[in-house]
Each structure stands twice: as structure tokens, then as C-alpha cells.
Amino acid sequence: GACRAAPHASTPRRHRRGVENMQHPPTYRLSSAAAAAHAPAIRALAKESFPGDVPDDVSDDEVLSALAGPFHDPADCEWYLCWDAGELVAMGLAVRYHDALHVSNLAVARSRRRRGLGKYVLDGACARAGELGLPRVCGSVDPDAPHLLRLYRNIGAVAETSAFACPGAIVQPKVRMSAPIEVAAPVAAPRPWDGVGVPGETDGEGTPGGADWTDGDGPAPGGADWT
């Protein structure tokens, strides 16, 4: 049955600049069908974070498929969207593998970087993996992206064997980072949301856009057992 639930709330933490008790904004979990309502915001954050990954000729209707890539069916994806005052400030895309929750398209708005927001989204993914009974989270990272490699290492990830390439190759293979989830995740898993409205615009009862929250008993995306 439907109920109203609190959004993904963070615990006070210290980030690298020494600011204590930083509270991050809520994170919500959406199916691709629900996230499509926010395609323009997702597109804008993706283009800011991954220049070239979203060609200009890709329409808003196609942007979720473009970001999911050729190997993932959008119907099998979950989107973790973090909003603050009606602005999308961070996001991630998760796909359930047989032995891990794969996280990609991890992005933080330029104005919100270096505040621990990327790790916050990853921590939420770890909690979600625990809900799904998965032992690990993983992601594929460009070898020339040290900030992303460091981000995964900060949740205990280690590099797994990747494809071979000669040292002089123009394109080097991605590094697959994998981390076991903790029994007690530092934050709660992102809460499900139907995508109606925009967070920060409430109905007077503290829910985004007047949307009803579900307790996870609704239809599973793509027929997968996500709940």
C-alpha cells in the first residue's frame, strides 16, 4: 500500500575542508519512466559533468537511453536524483547485476562539488544494494579520472581485472571498481518517488510536488525484482 515516507536523509559528516555537520539534500529513487519527466534537468547536469557524452542532436526523449548506454535497458535502471530548492544537484544511475549494483553516470553540479555529495549518493547506493540483497556495488571508471577512482576507494572499492590495452593506445579500458557493502550503511537508501512535481515545491505536507510515496510494493521496473 501507499504511504508517506521521509526522503533519503543524511547523517552529519565532516568533508575534506573540515566543515562539520553538513546536511545534504534529499535523494529520491525513480524508475526511468518516472525520471523521464525530469529529462531536461538530467540532460543539463550530464552535459555539465560529461561533455560529449550527450550529443546535441539527442532529444530529451532519448537522453535517458543515451546515458544508460547500449548495454543497459532503461527499463532495468534506477535513477538516484538529489534535489535542492528545486535544482538537480547530483545524480546516479544504478542497474542490478547478478552479484552487484552497478552505478554509473555519477554527477554533481559544479557549484556543489568538493562537499561530499558524490560520496553521499554512492553511500545511498550501498544502502540500496543492501535492500536488494546484493553484496557489492561496482562501477567502471576512466583510468584518467583520479577523482572518481578516489571516490570509489573512499567507500572501500578496489580495482578488479580490466581489459588489456597496449600502453600507447589512444583509448584505455575503464577500470572496474568494486566495493563490498557495509552491514550498517552510513545513510539511508534513496526513497522511491513517482517523479510528479519538483522537489522543493511541496504540497504543504513536506512531500515533493504532492506526489504519493510508496513503500516499495509497487510495480517493479522492467519486471525485475527491485523491491
N, C-alpha and C positions, 0 to 999 in steps of 0.2 A: 504494500500500500504506500501511498504518497505521504510524506511528512515534511516538515521544515527542519533543516539542519544547519548547524553553523558551518561556514566555509572553512577551507583549509587555513588554519591559524598557525602562526609561527611561534616559536619559543624565543625568549630574549637571547641574544648571542652577541659575541664580540667579533668584529671583522678586522681585516688586516690593518686598518687605520686606527684601530683602538677605540672605535665608538661602541659603547656598551648599550645593551638593552634595545637594540634596533628591532623594530617591529616591521615585518614585511607585509605587504598587502595580501588579500586572499588569493588562492589559486583554485580554479574550477576545472573539472574534468568533463569534456564534451566528446560525443561521437563526431565523426566527420560530417554527418548530416546536420547536427546542431551547430558545429563550428562554421559551416558554410555561411551562416548569417553574419559572420564576422570576417569574411574573406578579405575585405579591403584592409582591415586593421592587421590581419595576419600577413597579408602581402607587403604592407608598408614596413612592418618590423623585419620580415625576411629580407627585403631589398636593402634595408639599412645594415643588416647583420651579415648577409651572404650575397654581396654584389655579384651579379652574373648568374646566380642560381635560379632566378626567376626572370626569364626573358620578358622584354616589354610587350611582346605580342601574345603573352599568356593572359587570358582574361581572368577576372575574379572567379568565374565559374570553374576554371581549370587550375587555379593556383594550389588548392589542397592536393590534387593529384600530382601536380608538378613537384611539390615538396615531399610527398610520400615516396616518389621515385618509381622506377619501373618494376621494382621487386616487391612492393607492398601495395595491397589493395586498400584504398582509403576506407572501405567498409570495415576493415580489421584494425583500424587505427584509433587511438585515443589522443585527444589534444588537451594539453595542460596549459591553460591560459591564465595569466596573472594580471589583474587589472588594478589600477589605482586612479581614483577620481575619474572614472570613465575612459582612461587611457590604457591600452595594452602595453605593459612594460616588460613582460617576459613570457616566454612560451617554450614548449617542448612537445615533441610528437613521440608517442610510445606505441610499439607493436609487440604483441605477445608471441614469443618464440616458444619452442617446446620446453626449453630449460632456462629461459631468462626473459626479462622485459627489456626490449631493445629501445633505447632512447636516441632520438636524432632531432635535428633542427632546433637545438637548444639555443635560444637567443634572448638577449637582454637589451633593452633600449639604451642607446648611447648615453643618455643623460642619467641612467640608473646603474651604470656599471661600477665595479670595484666596491660593491656594498654587500656582497654575499648572496645576491639574488639568484645567480645561476646555480650555486650550490643548494640554495633553498628549493628550487624546482627539482633538482636531482634528488635531494633528500625526500621530497614528496613522492617521486617515482619509486624510490626504495620502499617506502611505506606501501605504495600501491602494489608493488611486486609481492610484498608480504601478504596483502589481502588476497592475491591471486594464487598464493601457494607456490610462488616461484622463488628459487634460492638466490638468484643473481639479477643484477642489472648490467647491461652492456651497451657499448656504443662504439661506432667507428669514427676515428679522429684522424684528420690530416696530420702527417708527421711534422709539418712545418707550422703547426698551431700549438705552441707550447702552453698558452693559457688554457686551452681545452684539455690538453694532457694533464696539466697540473690540477685542473678542476676535478677530473675523474680520479686522479691519485688521492685527492683530498677526501674522497669517500671510500678509500681503500682499494681502488681498482689497480690491476696490474695488466701489462700488455700481454696479449696472447699471440701465438704464432700468426703472422700475416703472410700475404703473398710475396713471392720473391720478385725483385726487380734489380736490374744492373745499377750500379752506383750513379751512372751518368744518365739514367732515364729521365725524360722530361717530367713525367708524372709518376710519383712514387705511390705505392699502395697505402691505403689507410691502415692505421694501427687500431686493432680491435682491443678496447679496454673492457675489462670485466671485473665486477666487484660483488662479493657476497653481501647480501643484505644483513642488517643488524636485527637482532631479535626485537629490540626496542628502538624504533626509528626516532630520530630527533624531532621530527614534525609529523603531523597527521597526513594521511593521503589526501590528494585533492578530492573535493566533494563533487558528486555528479550534478550537472546542471543542464537544462534543456536548451540553453542558448537564447532564450527570449529576453529582449531588452539589452541593456548595457550595465554591467556592474558599476556602482556609484550612483546610478539612478534608481532609487528604491521605491517601493510601493507603500512606504510608511511603516512597514514591519521588518525592515532590515534585509529584505531579500532582493536580489538583483532583478530589476525590471518587472517585479511582480511575478517572477517565474516560480513555479512549484518545484520544490526539491523532491528527489526520490531517494529511497533507501537502498537502491541498487537492485530492486526486484523487477525493474522494467525490462524492455526488450534488449537483448544483448546485441552489440554491433556485429553485423556480418554473420550472425548465427554463432559467433564464438562465445564461450562461457567466460564472460568478463566479470561476473558478479561473484 
